Amino acid sequence: MRRQQAEQVGDIVRQFLRAEGLETPYNEYRLVEAWPEVMGQGIARYTGEVVIRNRVLYVQLRSSVLRQELYMNRKRLVQKLNEHVGAQVIENIVFR
């Protein structure tokens, strides 16, 4: 017996997350966890708390020089992080 309507597991999981209202929290979690990977270990070493509130990523940094450098490139960073997750999760980044 052959299935006519075969679906990929990833699609089924996404449908379930969306139906249960868990897609956004899951994508936020993935984005926060991806920070060291996307930014690299050099920047991750100076990073403290990383949280998302109201579509804004808040990043605590221990270097004022790095904070200024990342601030100037934040639009590109927003785009890069959203692309990594595959969804529009954040709209802005605030460096503290």
PDB file of N, CA, C and O in Angstrom, chain B, residues numbered from 101:
ATOM      1  N   MET B 101       0.837  -1.173   0.000  1.00  0.00           N
ATOM      2  CA  MET B 101       0.000   0.000   0.000  1.00  0.00           C
ATOM      3  C   MET B 101       0.885   1.240   0.000  1.00  0.00           C
ATOM      4  O   MET B 101       1.812   1.334   0.804  1.00  0.00           O
ATOM      5  N   ARG B 102       0.620   2.163  -0.862  1.00  0.00           N
ATOM      6  CA  ARG B 102       1.426   3.350  -1.053  1.00  0.00           C
ATOM      7  C   ARG B 102       0.698   4.582  -0.540  1.00  0.00           C
ATOM      8  O   ARG B 102      -0.503   4.741  -0.762  1.00  0.00           O
ATOM      9  N   ARG B 103       1.435   5.460   0.152  1.00  0.00           N
ATOM     10  CA  ARG B 103       0.821   6.692   0.655  1.00  0.00           C
ATOM     11  C   ARG B 103       0.747   7.728  -0.454  1.00  0.00           C
ATOM     12  O   ARG B 103       1.707   7.929  -1.198  1.00  0.00           O
ATOM     13  N   GLN B 104      -0.374   8.365  -0.552  1.00  0.00           N
ATOM     14  CA  GLN B 104      -0.558   9.390  -1.573  1.00  0.00           C
ATOM     15  C   GLN B 104      -0.163  10.778  -1.076  1.00  0.00           C
ATOM     16  O   GLN B 104       0.314  11.602  -1.856  1.00  0.00           O
ATOM     17  N   GLN B 105      -0.356  11.043   0.218  1.00  0.00           N
ATOM     18  CA  GLN B 105      -0.140  12.375   0.772  1.00  0.00           C
ATOM     19  C   GLN B 105       1.000  12.357   1.792  1.00  0.00           C
ATOM     20  O   GLN B 105       0.789  12.719   2.950  1.00  0.00           O
ATOM     21  N   ALA B 106       2.183  11.950   1.393  1.00  0.00           N
ATOM     22  CA  ALA B 106       3.324  11.898   2.314  1.00  0.00           C
ATOM     23  C   ALA B 106       3.809  13.323   2.609  1.00  0.00           C
ATOM     24  O   ALA B 106       3.912  14.154   1.707  1.00  0.00           O
ATOM     25  N   GLU B 107       4.105  13.589   3.891  1.00  0.00           N
ATOM     26  CA  GLU B 107       4.607  14.889   4.309  1.00  0.00           C
ATOM     27  C   GLU B 107       5.927  14.699   5.038  1.00  0.00           C
ATOM     28  O   GLU B 107       6.178  13.650   5.632  1.00  0.00           O
ATOM     29  N   GLN B 108       6.761  15.719   4.986  1.00  0.00           N
ATOM     30  CA  GLN B 108       8.029  15.656   5.694  1.00  0.00           C
ATOM     31  C   GLN B 108       7.800  15.923   7.178  1.00  0.00           C
ATOM     32  O   GLN B 108       6.894  16.667   7.554  1.00  0.00           O
ATOM     33  N   VAL B 109       8.625  15.312   8.009  1.00  0.00           N
ATOM     34  CA  VAL B 109       8.493  15.444   9.458  1.00  0.00           C
ATOM     35  C   VAL B 109       8.643  16.906   9.883  1.00  0.00           C
ATOM     36  O   VAL B 109       7.897  17.375  10.743  1.00  0.00           O
ATOM     37  N   GLY B 110       9.596  17.630   9.294  1.00  0.00           N
ATOM     38  CA  GLY B 110       9.803  19.031   9.642  1.00  0.00           C
ATOM     39  C   GLY B 110       8.558  19.870   9.410  1.00  0.00           C
ATOM     40  O   GLY B 110       8.240  20.752  10.208  1.00  0.00           O
ATOM     41  N   ASP B 111       7.852  19.599   8.319  1.00  0.00           N
ATOM     42  CA  ASP B 111       6.621  20.334   8.029  1.00  0.00           C
ATOM     43  C   ASP B 111       5.539  20.026   9.059  1.00  0.00           C
ATOM     44  O   ASP B 111       4.792  20.916   9.466  1.00  0.00           O
ATOM     45  N   ILE B 112       5.458  18.778   9.473  1.00  0.00           N
ATOM     46  CA  ILE B 112       4.462  18.383  10.463  1.00  0.00           C
ATOM     47  C   ILE B 112       4.765  19.035  11.809  1.00  0.00           C
ATOM     48  O   ILE B 112       3.853  19.500  12.492  1.00  0.00           O
ATOM     49  N   VAL B 113       6.032  19.070  12.191  1.00  0.00           N
ATOM     50  CA  VAL B 113       6.423  19.703  13.457  1.00  0.00           C
ATOM     51  C   VAL B 113       6.105  21.185  13.421  1.00  0.00           C
ATOM     52  O   VAL B 113       5.567  21.717  14.392  1.00  0.00           O
ATOM     53  N   ARG B 114       6.426  21.872  12.318  1.00  0.00           N
ATOM     54  CA  ARG B 114       6.112  23.311  12.184  1.00  0.00           C
ATOM     55  C   ARG B 114       4.614  23.561  12.278  1.00  0.00           C
ATOM     56  O   ARG B 114       4.190  24.520  12.923  1.00  0.00           O
ATOM     57  N   GLN B 115       3.811  22.720  11.649  1.00  0.00           N
ATOM     58  CA  GLN B 115       2.356  22.865  11.724  1.00  0.00           C
ATOM     59  C   GLN B 115       1.868  22.697  13.157  1.00  0.00           C
ATOM     60  O   GLN B 115       0.997  23.441  13.610  1.00  0.00           O
ATOM     61  N   PHE B 116       2.422  21.726  13.869  1.00  0.00           N
ATOM     62  CA  PHE B 116       2.038  21.499  15.260  1.00  0.00           C
ATOM     63  C   PHE B 116       2.414  22.702  16.134  1.00  0.00           C
ATOM     64  O   PHE B 116       1.599  23.176  16.926  1.00  0.00           O
ATOM     65  N   LEU B 117       3.648  23.193  15.986  1.00  0.00           N
ATOM     66  CA  LEU B 117       4.089  24.346  16.779  1.00  0.00           C
ATOM     67  C   LEU B 117       3.218  25.563  16.511  1.00  0.00           C
ATOM     68  O   LEU B 117       2.857  26.291  17.436  1.00  0.00           O
ATOM     69  N   ARG B 118       2.884  25.781  15.259  1.00  0.00           N
ATOM     70  CA  ARG B 118       2.034  26.916  14.893  1.00  0.00           C
ATOM     71  C   ARG B 118       0.640  26.763  15.486  1.00  0.00           C
ATOM     72  O   ARG B 118       0.074  27.722  16.009  1.00  0.00           O
ATOM     73  N   ALA B 119       0.094  25.567  15.405  1.00  0.00           N
ATOM     74  CA  ALA B 119      -1.263  25.313  15.917  1.00  0.00           C
ATOM     75  C   ALA B 119      -1.325  25.478  17.432  1.00  0.00           C
ATOM     76  O   ALA B 119      -2.347  25.919  17.958  1.00  0.00           O
ATOM     77  N   GLU B 120      -0.261  25.137  18.134  1.00  0.00           N
ATOM     78  CA  GLU B 120      -0.236  25.221  19.597  1.00  0.00           C
ATOM     79  C   GLU B 120       0.281  26.573  20.100  1.00  0.00           C
ATOM     80  O   GLU B 120       0.379  26.784  21.309  1.00  0.00           O
ATOM     81  N   GLY B 121       0.610  27.479  19.191  1.00  0.00           N
ATOM     82  CA  GLY B 121       1.104  28.796  19.599  1.00  0.00           C
ATOM     83  C   GLY B 121       2.531  28.765  20.129  1.00  0.00           C
ATOM     84  O   GLY B 121       2.931  29.640  20.897  1.00  0.00           O
ATOM     85  N   LEU B 122       3.290  27.770  19.724  1.00  0.00           N
ATOM     86  CA  LEU B 122       4.652  27.613  20.220  1.00  0.00           C
ATOM     87  C   LEU B 122       5.726  27.975  19.199  1.00  0.00           C
ATOM     88  O   LEU B 122       6.917  27.895  19.500  1.00  0.00           O
ATOM     89  N   GLU B 123       5.326  28.366  18.019  1.00  0.00           N
ATOM     90  CA  GLU B 123       6.305  28.652  16.972  1.00  0.00           C
ATOM     91  C   GLU B 123       7.181  29.853  17.334  1.00  0.00           C
ATOM     92  O   GLU B 123       8.402  29.788  17.188  1.00  0.00           O
ATOM     93  N   THR B 124       6.577  30.942  17.801  1.00  0.00           N
ATOM     94  CA  THR B 124       7.347  32.138  18.137  1.00  0.00           C
ATOM     95  C   THR B 124       8.299  31.886  19.302  1.00  0.00           C
ATOM     96  O   THR B 124       9.477  32.224  19.185  1.00  0.00           O
ATOM     97  N   PRO B 125       7.851  31.306  20.426  1.00  0.00           N
ATOM     98  CA  PRO B 125       8.806  31.029  21.507  1.00  0.00           C
ATOM     99  C   PRO B 125       9.931  30.090  21.073  1.00  0.00           C
ATOM    100  O   PRO B 125      11.073  30.254  21.503  1.00  0.00           O
ATOM    101  N   TYR B 126       9.624  29.131  20.244  1.00  0.00           N
ATOM    102  CA  TYR B 126      10.652  28.208  19.763  1.00  0.00           C
ATOM    103  C   TYR B 126      11.678  28.936  18.907  1.00  0.00           C
ATOM    104  O   TYR B 126      12.880  28.721  19.059  1.00  0.00           O
ATOM    105  N   ASN B 127      11.212  29.797  18.010  1.00  0.00           N
ATOM    106  CA  ASN B 127      12.135  30.560  17.168  1.00  0.00           C
ATOM    107  C   ASN B 127      12.977  31.526  18.001  1.00  0.00           C
ATOM    108  O   ASN B 127      14.153  31.734  17.702  1.00  0.00           O
ATOM    109  N   GLU B 128      12.389  32.113  19.036  1.00  0.00           N
ATOM    110  CA  GLU B 128      13.149  32.990  19.923  1.00  0.00           C
ATOM    111  C   GLU B 128      14.248  32.201  20.632  1.00  0.00           C
ATOM    112  O   GLU B 128      15.383  32.665  20.740  1.00  0.00           O
ATOM    113  N   TYR B 129      13.909  31.025  21.107  1.00  0.00           N
ATOM    114  CA  TYR B 129      14.895  30.167  21.763  1.00  0.00           C
ATOM    115  C   TYR B 129      16.030  29.829  20.804  1.00  0.00           C
ATOM    116  O   TYR B 129      17.202  29.905  21.171  1.00  0.00           O
ATOM    117  N   ARG B 130      15.682  29.456  19.574  1.00  0.00           N
ATOM    118  CA  ARG B 130      16.696  29.102  18.574  1.00  0.00           C
ATOM    119  C   ARG B 130      17.610  30.279  18.281  1.00  0.00           C
ATOM    120  O   ARG B 130      18.817  30.097  18.121  1.00  0.00           O
ATOM    121  N   LEU B 131      17.055  31.485  18.208  1.00  0.00           N
ATOM    122  CA  LEU B 131      17.861  32.665  17.917  1.00  0.00           C
ATOM    123  C   LEU B 131      18.836  32.954  19.062  1.00  0.00           C
ATOM    124  O   LEU B 131      20.010  33.229  18.813  1.00  0.00           O
ATOM    125  N   VAL B 132      18.369  32.895  20.300  1.00  0.00           N
ATOM    126  CA  VAL B 132      19.243  33.143  21.451  1.00  0.00           C
ATOM    127  C   VAL B 132      20.357  32.098  21.500  1.00  0.00           C
ATOM    128  O   VAL B 132      21.513  32.433  21.756  1.00  0.00           O
ATOM    129  N   GLU B 133      20.015  30.847  21.258  1.00  0.00           N
ATOM    130  CA  GLU B 133      21.010  29.779  21.267  1.00  0.00           C
ATOM    131  C   GLU B 133      21.995  29.903  20.109  1.00  0.00           C
ATOM    132  O   GLU B 133      23.123  29.421  20.211  1.00  0.00           O
ATOM    133  N   ALA B 134      21.591  30.541  19.010  1.00  0.00           N
ATOM    134  CA  ALA B 134      22.456  30.684  17.841  1.00  0.00           C
ATOM    135  C   ALA B 134      23.430  31.857  17.963  1.00  0.00           C
ATOM    136  O   ALA B 134      24.348  31.977  17.152  1.00  0.00           O
ATOM    137  N   TRP B 135      23.244  32.726  18.967  1.00  0.00           N
ATOM    138  CA  TRP B 135      24.101  33.914  19.111  1.00  0.00           C
ATOM    139  C   TRP B 135      25.596  33.565  19.058  1.00  0.00           C
ATOM    140  O   TRP B 135      26.312  34.170  18.260  1.00  0.00           O
ATOM    141  N   PRO B 136      26.107  32.619  19.867  1.00  0.00           N
ATOM    142  CA  PRO B 136      27.547  32.324  19.807  1.00  0.00           C
ATOM    143  C   PRO B 136      27.988  31.771  18.451  1.00  0.00           C
ATOM    144  O   PRO B 136      29.083  32.073  17.978  1.00  0.00           O
ATOM    145  N   GLU B 137      27.138  30.971  17.839  1.00  0.00           N
ATOM    146  CA  GLU B 137      27.479  30.382  16.546  1.00  0.00           C
ATOM    147  C   GLU B 137      27.534  31.443  15.453  1.00  0.00           C
ATOM    148  O   GLU B 137      28.470  31.462  14.654  1.00  0.00           O
ATOM    149  N   VAL B 138      26.548  32.317  15.414  1.00  0.00           N
ATOM    150  CA  VAL B 138      26.474  33.346  14.374  1.00  0.00           C
ATOM    151  C   VAL B 138      27.554  34.407  14.574  1.00  0.00           C
ATOM    152  O   VAL B 138      28.180  34.852  13.612  1.00  0.00           O
ATOM    153  N   MET B 139      27.769  34.809  15.825  1.00  0.00           N
ATOM    154  CA  MET B 139      28.700  35.893  16.112  1.00  0.00           C
ATOM    155  C   MET B 139      30.144  35.418  16.246  1.00  0.00           C
ATOM    156  O   MET B 139      31.074  36.203  16.062  1.00  0.00           O
ATOM    157  N   GLY B 140      30.332  34.169  16.556  1.00  0.00           N
ATOM    158  CA  GLY B 140      31.680  33.629  16.726  1.00  0.00           C
ATOM    159  C   GLY B 140      32.090  33.630  18.190  1.00  0.00           C
ATOM    160  O   GLY B 140      31.529  34.358  19.009  1.00  0.00           O
ATOM    161  N   GLN B 141      33.071  32.806  18.500  1.00  0.00           N
ATOM    162  CA  GLN B 141      33.501  32.641  19.888  1.00  0.00           C
ATOM    163  C   GLN B 141      34.185  33.884  20.445  1.00  0.00           C
ATOM    164  O   GLN B 141      34.127  34.126  21.650  1.00  0.00           O
ATOM    165  N   GLY B 142      34.829  34.675  19.596  1.00  0.00           N
ATOM    166  CA  GLY B 142      35.476  35.902  20.062  1.00  0.00           C
ATOM    167  C   GLY B 142      34.483  36.868  20.676  1.00  0.00           C
ATOM    168  O   GLY B 142      34.736  37.419  21.747  1.00  0.00           O
ATOM    169  N   ILE B 143      33.375  37.076  20.026  1.00  0.00           N
ATOM    170  CA  ILE B 143      32.336  37.973  20.538  1.00  0.00           C
ATOM    171  C   ILE B 143      31.570  37.300  21.664  1.00  0.00           C
ATOM    172  O   ILE B 143      31.213  37.951  22.647  1.00  0.00           O
ATOM    173  N   ALA B 144      31.313  36.006  21.533  1.00  0.00           N
ATOM    174  CA  ALA B 144      30.565  35.279  22.567  1.00  0.00           C
ATOM    175  C   ALA B 144      31.292  35.330  23.909  1.00  0.00           C
ATOM    176  O   ALA B 144      30.656  35.288  24.963  1.00  0.00           O
ATOM    177  N   ARG B 145      32.603  35.419  23.875  1.00  0.00           N
ATOM    178  CA  ARG B 145      33.394  35.482  25.108  1.00  0.00           C
ATOM    179  C   ARG B 145      33.087  36.744  25.916  1.00  0.00           C
ATOM    180  O   ARG B 145      33.183  36.731  27.143  1.00  0.00           O
ATOM    181  N   TYR B 146      32.722  37.824  25.242  1.00  0.00           N
ATOM    182  CA  TYR B 146      32.415  39.103  25.900  1.00  0.00           C
ATOM    183  C   TYR B 146      30.914  39.300  26.129  1.00  0.00           C
ATOM    184  O   TYR B 146      30.481  40.361  26.579  1.00  0.00           O
ATOM    185  N   THR B 147      30.136  38.280  25.818  1.00  0.00           N
ATOM    186  CA  THR B 147      28.681  38.378  25.909  1.00  0.00           C
ATOM    187  C   THR B 147      28.186  37.818  27.234  1.00  0.00           C
ATOM    188  O   THR B 147      28.608  36.748  27.673  1.00  0.00           O
ATOM    189  N   GLY B 148      27.280  38.568  27.864  1.00  0.00           N
ATOM    190  CA  GLY B 148      26.617  38.093  29.071  1.00  0.00           C
ATOM    191  C   GLY B 148      25.241  37.565  28.705  1.00  0.00           C
ATOM    192  O   GLY B 148      25.110  36.657  27.885  1.00  0.00           O
ATOM    193  N   GLU B 149      24.231  38.134  29.312  1.00  0.00           N
ATOM    194  CA  GLU B 149      22.853  37.696  29.098  1.00  0.00           C
ATOM    195  C   GLU B 149      22.351  38.102  27.709  1.00  0.00           C
ATOM    196  O   GLU B 149      22.604  39.214  27.244  1.00  0.00           O
ATOM    197  N   VAL B 150      21.641  37.189  27.062  1.00  0.00           N
ATOM    198  CA  VAL B 150      21.012  37.433  25.759  1.00  0.00           C
ATOM    199  C   VAL B 150      19.548  37.030  25.900  1.00  0.00           C
ATOM    200  O   VAL B 150      19.245  35.859  26.129  1.00  0.00           O
ATOM    201  N   VAL B 151      18.637  37.999  25.765  1.00  0.00           N
ATOM    202  CA  VAL B 151      17.206  37.720  25.900  1.00  0.00           C
ATOM    203  C   VAL B 151      16.421  38.477  24.826  1.00  0.00           C
ATOM    204  O   VAL B 151      16.894  39.469  24.271  1.00  0.00           O
ATOM    205  N   ILE B 152      15.218  37.988  24.551  1.00  0.00           N
ATOM    206  CA  ILE B 152      14.322  38.645  23.598  1.00  0.00           C
ATOM    207  C   ILE B 152      13.060  39.042  24.346  1.00  0.00           C
ATOM    208  O   ILE B 152      12.445  38.228  25.036  1.00  0.00           O
ATOM    209  N   ARG B 153      12.684  40.312  24.197  1.00  0.00           N
ATOM    210  CA  ARG B 153      11.426  40.825  24.737  1.00  0.00           C
ATOM    211  C   ARG B 153      10.791  41.720  23.685  1.00  0.00           C
ATOM    212  O   ARG B 153      11.425  42.652  23.191  1.00  0.00           O
ATOM    213  N   ASN B 154       9.565  41.444  23.350  1.00  0.00           N
ATOM    214  CA  ASN B 154       8.798  42.256  22.389  1.00  0.00           C
ATOM    215  C   ASN B 154       9.550  42.468  21.081  1.00  0.00           C
ATOM    216  O   ASN B 154       9.646  43.586  20.576  1.00  0.00           O
ATOM    217  N   ARG B 155      10.078  41.381  20.546  1.00  0.00           N
ATOM    218  CA  ARG B 155      10.775  41.373  19.249  1.00  0.00           C
ATOM    219  C   ARG B 155      12.058  42.195  19.250  1.00  0.00           C
ATOM    220  O   ARG B 155      12.540  42.589  18.188  1.00  0.00           O
ATOM    221  N   VAL B 156      12.617  42.458  20.429  1.00  0.00           N
ATOM    222  CA  VAL B 156      13.894  43.168  20.561  1.00  0.00           C
ATOM    223  C   VAL B 156      14.868  42.243  21.272  1.00  0.00           C
ATOM    224  O   VAL B 156      14.557  41.690  22.326  1.00  0.00           O
ATOM    225  N   LEU B 157      16.051  42.080  20.687  1.00  0.00           N
ATOM    226  CA  LEU B 157      17.098  41.268  21.291  1.00  0.00           C
ATOM    227  C   LEU B 157      17.951  42.163  22.183  1.00  0.00           C
ATOM    228  O   LEU B 157      18.514  43.155  21.719  1.00  0.00           O
ATOM    229  N   TYR B 158      18.044  41.815  23.458  1.00  0.00           N
ATOM    230  CA  TYR B 158      18.869  42.550  24.409  1.00  0.00           C
ATOM    231  C   TYR B 158      20.123  41.727  24.680  1.00  0.00           C
ATOM    232  O   TYR B 158      20.042  40.566  25.082  1.00  0.00           O
ATOM    233  N   VAL B 159      21.288  42.344  24.454  1.00  0.00           N
ATOM    234  CA  VAL B 159      22.557  41.649  24.611  1.00  0.00           C
ATOM    235  C   VAL B 159      23.421  42.428  25.589  1.00  0.00           C
ATOM    236  O   VAL B 159      23.678  43.617  25.398  1.00  0.00           O
ATOM    237  N   GLN B 160      23.864  41.750  26.631  1.00  0.00           N
ATOM    238  CA  GLN B 160      24.753  42.366  27.606  1.00  0.00           C
ATOM    239  C   GLN B 160      26.188  42.084  27.173  1.00  0.00           C
ATOM    240  O   GLN B 160      26.572  40.933  26.968  1.00  0.00           O
ATOM    241  N   LEU B 161      26.975  43.152  27.037  1.00  0.00           N
ATOM    242  CA  LEU B 161      28.371  43.017  26.613  1.00  0.00           C
ATOM    243  C   LEU B 161      29.304  43.572  27.680  1.00  0.00           C
ATOM    244  O   LEU B 161      28.980  44.546  28.360  1.00  0.00           O
ATOM    245  N   ARG B 162      30.467  42.939  27.817  1.00  0.00           N
ATOM    246  CA  ARG B 162      31.445  43.372  28.808  1.00  0.00           C
ATOM    247  C   ARG B 162      32.530  44.254  28.211  1.00  0.00           C
ATOM    248  O   ARG B 162      33.500  44.574  28.898  1.00  0.00           O
ATOM    249  N   SER B 163      32.395  44.652  26.960  1.00  0.00           N
ATOM    250  CA  SER B 163      33.381  45.501  26.305  1.00  0.00           C
ATOM    251  C   SER B 163      32.671  46.679  25.647  1.00  0.00           C
ATOM    252  O   SER B 163      31.821  46.494  24.777  1.00  0.00           O
ATOM    253  N   SER B 164      33.029  47.895  26.071  1.00  0.00           N
ATOM    254  CA  SER B 164      32.392  49.076  25.488  1.00  0.00           C
ATOM    255  C   SER B 164      32.807  49.273  24.031  1.00  0.00           C
ATOM    256  O   SER B 164      32.017  49.770  23.228  1.00  0.00           O
ATOM    257  N   VAL B 165      34.016  48.895  23.686  1.00  0.00           N
ATOM    258  CA  VAL B 165      34.481  49.007  22.299  1.00  0.00           C
ATOM    259  C   VAL B 165      33.671  48.069  21.404  1.00  0.00           C
ATOM    260  O   VAL B 165      33.204  48.465  20.336  1.00  0.00           O
ATOM    261  N   LEU B 166      33.513  46.835  21.845  1.00  0.00           N
ATOM    262  CA  LEU B 166      32.719  45.860  21.094  1.00  0.00           C
ATOM    263  C   LEU B 166      31.262  46.305  21.006  1.00  0.00           C
ATOM    264  O   LEU B 166      30.630  46.153  19.961  1.00  0.00           O
ATOM    265  N   ARG B 167      30.731  46.850  22.088  1.00  0.00           N
ATOM    266  CA  ARG B 167      29.355  47.343  22.112  1.00  0.00           C
ATOM    267  C   ARG B 167      29.150  48.389  21.017  1.00  0.00           C
ATOM    268  O   ARG B 167      28.159  48.339  20.289  1.00  0.00           O
ATOM    269  N   GLN B 168      30.077  49.328  20.901  1.00  0.00           N
ATOM    270  CA  GLN B 168      29.972  50.385  19.888  1.00  0.00           C
ATOM    271  C   GLN B 168      30.076  49.816  18.473  1.00  0.00           C
ATOM    272  O   GLN B 168      29.333  50.220  17.578  1.00  0.00           O
ATOM    273  N   GLU B 169      30.991  48.889  18.283  1.00  0.00           N
ATOM    274  CA  GLU B 169      31.176  48.267  16.965  1.00  0.00           C
ATOM    275  C   GLU B 169      29.921  47.514  16.522  1.00  0.00           C
ATOM    276  O   GLU B 169      29.481  47.645  15.380  1.00  0.00           O
ATOM    277  N   LEU B 170      29.352  46.728  17.433  1.00  0.00           N
ATOM    278  CA  LEU B 170      28.147  45.973  17.099  1.00  0.00           C
ATOM    279  C   LEU B 170      26.947  46.898  16.924  1.00  0.00           C
ATOM    280  O   LEU B 170      26.080  46.632  16.091  1.00  0.00           O
ATOM    281  N   TYR B 171      26.886  47.969  17.690  1.00  0.00           N
ATOM    282  CA  TYR B 171      25.790  48.933  17.569  1.00  0.00           C
ATOM    283  C   TYR B 171      25.743  49.512  16.160  1.00  0.00           C
ATOM    284  O   TYR B 171      24.666  49.679  15.587  1.00  0.00           O
ATOM    285  N   MET B 172      26.898  49.814  15.611  1.00  0.00           N
ATOM    286  CA  MET B 172      26.945  50.394  14.261  1.00  0.00           C
ATOM    287  C   MET B 172      26.516  49.399  13.188  1.00  0.00           C
ATOM    288  O   MET B 172      26.116  49.804  12.096  1.00  0.00           O
ATOM    289  N   ASN B 173      26.595  48.113  13.482  1.00  0.00           N
ATOM    290  CA  ASN B 173      26.240  47.077  12.503  1.00  0.00           C
ATOM    291  C   ASN B 173      24.973  46.324  12.882  1.00  0.00           C
ATOM    292  O   ASN B 173      24.751  45.216  12.393  1.00  0.00           O
ATOM    293  N   ARG B 174      24.148  46.893  13.731  1.00  0.00           N
ATOM    294  CA  ARG B 174      23.015  46.130  14.253  1.00  0.00           C
ATOM    295  C   ARG B 174      21.972  45.767  13.205  1.00  0.00           C
ATOM    296  O   ARG B 174      21.368  44.700  13.309  1.00  0.00           O
ATOM    297  N   LYS B 175      21.732  46.604  12.199  1.00  0.00           N
ATOM    298  CA  LYS B 175      20.744  46.243  11.167  1.00  0.00           C
ATOM    299  C   LYS B 175      21.179  44.997  10.423  1.00  0.00           C
ATOM    300  O   LYS B 175      20.367  44.119  10.133  1.00  0.00           O
ATOM    301  N   ARG B 176      22.456  44.925  10.117  1.00  0.00           N
ATOM    302  CA  ARG B 176      22.988  43.751   9.424  1.00  0.00           C
ATOM    303  C   ARG B 176      22.921  42.525  10.339  1.00  0.00           C
ATOM    304  O   ARG B 176      22.650  41.416   9.878  1.00  0.00           O
ATOM    305  N   LEU B 177      23.166  42.726  11.628  1.00  0.00           N
ATOM    306  CA  LEU B 177      23.097  41.626  12.588  1.00  0.00           C
ATOM    307  C   LEU B 177      21.674  41.100  12.743  1.00  0.00           C
ATOM    308  O   LEU B 177      21.467  39.891  12.842  1.00  0.00           O
ATOM    309  N   VAL B 178      20.695  41.998  12.764  1.00  0.00           N
ATOM    310  CA  VAL B 178      19.286  41.588  12.840  1.00  0.00           C
ATOM    311  C   VAL B 178      18.962  40.695  11.658  1.00  0.00           C
ATOM    312  O   VAL B 178      18.363  39.632  11.819  1.00  0.00           O
ATOM    313  N   GLN B 179      19.356  41.127  10.475  1.00  0.00           N
ATOM    314  CA  GLN B 179      19.089  40.362   9.266  1.00  0.00           C
ATOM    315  C   GLN B 179      19.791  39.001   9.313  1.00  0.00           C
ATOM    316  O   GLN B 179      19.196  37.977   8.976  1.00  0.00           O
ATOM    317  N   LYS B 180      21.048  39.000   9.729  1.00  0.00           N
ATOM    318  CA  LYS B 180      21.831  37.767   9.778  1.00  0.00           C
ATOM    319  C   LYS B 180      21.235  36.762  10.775  1.00  0.00           C
ATOM    320  O   LYS B 180      21.142  35.573  10.470  1.00  0.00           O
ATOM    321  N   LEU B 181      20.835  37.227  11.946  1.00  0.00           N
ATOM    322  CA  LEU B 181      20.251  36.341  12.951  1.00  0.00           C
ATOM    323  C   LEU B 181      18.898  35.800  12.506  1.00  0.00           C
ATOM    324  O   LEU B 181      18.611  34.617  12.687  1.00  0.00           O
ATOM    325  N   ASN B 182      18.063  36.667  11.920  1.00  0.00           N
ATOM    326  CA  ASN B 182      16.762  36.210  11.426  1.00  0.00           C
ATOM    327  C   ASN B 182      16.929  35.184  10.307  1.00  0.00           C
ATOM    328  O   ASN B 182      16.191  34.201  10.251  1.00  0.00           O
ATOM    329  N   GLU B 183      17.897  35.411   9.418  1.00  0.00           N
ATOM    330  CA  GLU B 183      18.143  34.454   8.343  1.00  0.00           C
ATOM    331  C   GLU B 183      18.606  33.113   8.895  1.00  0.00           C
ATOM    332  O   GLU B 183      18.234  32.061   8.377  1.00  0.00           O
ATOM    333  N   HIS B 184      19.410  33.152   9.937  1.00  0.00           N
ATOM    334  CA  HIS B 184      19.905  31.909  10.531  1.00  0.00           C
ATOM    335  C   HIS B 184      18.746  31.069  11.079  1.00  0.00           C
ATOM    336  O   HIS B 184      18.745  29.845  10.945  1.00  0.00           O
ATOM    337  N   VAL B 185      17.770  31.725  11.690  1.00  0.00           N
ATOM    338  CA  VAL B 185      16.612  31.029  12.250  1.00  0.00           C
ATOM    339  C   VAL B 185      15.606  30.688  11.155  1.00  0.00           C
ATOM    340  O   VAL B 185      14.883  29.698  11.262  1.00  0.00           O
ATOM    341  N   GLY B 186      15.557  31.500  10.108  1.00  0.00           N
ATOM    342  CA  GLY B 186      14.605  31.254   9.032  1.00  0.00           C
ATOM    343  C   GLY B 186      13.250  31.879   9.271  1.00  0.00           C
ATOM    344  O   GLY B 186      12.255  31.458   8.680  1.00  0.00           O
ATOM    345  N   ALA B 187      13.203  32.893  10.143  1.00  0.00           N
ATOM    346  CA  ALA B 187      11.956  33.583  10.447  1.00  0.00           C
ATOM    347  C   ALA B 187      12.269  34.992  10.931  1.00  0.00           C
ATOM    348  O   ALA B 187      13.375  35.268  11.395  1.00  0.00           O
ATOM    349  N   GLN B 188      11.288  35.879  10.818  1.00  0.00           N
ATOM    350  CA  GLN B 188      11.432  37.261  11.301  1.00  0.00           C
ATOM    351  C   GLN B 188      11.142  37.267  12.804  1.00  0.00           C
ATOM    352  O   GLN B 188      10.005  37.494  13.218  1.00  0.00           O
ATOM    353  N   VAL B 189      12.162  37.021  13.609  1.00  0.00           N
ATOM    354  CA  VAL B 189      11.995  36.884  15.054  1.00  0.00           C
ATOM    355  C   VAL B 189      12.215  38.211  15.762  1.00  0.00           C
ATOM    356  O   VAL B 189      11.453  38.567  16.661  1.00  0.00           O
ATOM    357  N   ILE B 190      13.257  38.952  15.365  1.00  0.00           N
ATOM    358  CA  ILE B 190      13.570  40.220  16.022  1.00  0.00           C
ATOM    359  C   ILE B 190      13.532  41.355  15.016  1.00  0.00           C
ATOM    360  O   ILE B 190      13.725  41.157  13.817  1.00  0.00           O
ATOM    361  N   GLU B 191      13.278  42.550  15.535  1.00  0.00           N
ATOM    362  CA  GLU B 191      13.269  43.756  14.708  1.00  0.00           C
ATOM    363  C   GLU B 191      14.415  44.700  15.050  1.00  0.00           C
ATOM    364  O   GLU B 191      14.778  45.556  14.244  1.00  0.00           O
ATOM    365  N   ASN B 192      14.987  44.546  16.245  1.00  0.00           N
ATOM    366  CA  ASN B 192      16.042  45.455  16.691  1.00  0.00           C
ATOM    367  C   ASN B 192      16.921  44.743  17.710  1.00  0.00           C
ATOM    368  O   ASN B 192      16.538  43.714  18.268  1.00  0.00           O
ATOM    369  N   ILE B 193      18.099  45.303  17.945  1.00  0.00           N
ATOM    370  CA  ILE B 193      19.017  44.797  18.954  1.00  0.00           C
ATOM    371  C   ILE B 193      19.413  45.962  19.848  1.00  0.00           C
ATOM    372  O   ILE B 193      19.719  47.053  19.368  1.00  0.00           O
ATOM    373  N   VAL B 194      19.405  45.719  21.150  1.00  0.00           N
ATOM    374  CA  VAL B 194      19.870  46.709  22.123  1.00  0.00           C
ATOM    375  C   VAL B 194      21.068  46.106  22.836  1.00  0.00           C
ATOM    376  O   VAL B 194      20.982  45.014  23.398  1.00  0.00           O
ATOM    377  N   PHE B 195      22.186  46.822  22.810  1.00  0.00           N
ATOM    378  CA  PHE B 195      23.401  46.364  23.481  1.00  0.00           C
ATOM    379  C   PHE B 195      23.536  47.123  24.792  1.00  0.00           C
ATOM    380  O   PHE B 195      23.440  48.350  24.822  1.00  0.00           O
ATOM    381  N   ARG B 196      23.760  46.388  25.873  1.00  0.00           N
ATOM    382  CA  ARG B 196      23.921  47.009  27.189  1.00  0.00           C
ATOM    383  C   ARG B 196      25.319  46.793  27.682  1.00  0.00           C
ATOM    384  O   ARG B 196      25.663  47.239  28.777  1.00  0.00           O
TER     385      ARG B 196
END
